[in-house]
Amino acid sequence: MSVSSAVDWLCSRYGGDRARRLARLEQQKARRARSRKRFTFWAAVAAQLEAGSRAATVPCGDPDGAGDGRRPAVEIMI
């Protein structure tokens, strides 16, 4: 899996804040496992999420305030 596809998947599945936390957690796990390849991969994912380089394409935030980064199934019109 490439870094950009991992960032896309994390953002679509978990939203911005939780995606950053998960990337940092995986980076710590890789450090404890002494896996240089995994550590480098998750460091790149975490850096890309922190830098907000995805802001130009699809926002990784929470557009509707639902907390999970996905759009609601039903939109309420007022």
Buried (B, 14 or more C-beta within 10 A) or exposed (E): EEBBEBBBEBBBEBBBBBBBBBBBEBBEEBBEEEEEEBBEBBBBBBBBBEEEEBEEEEEBBBEEEEEEBBEEEEEEEE
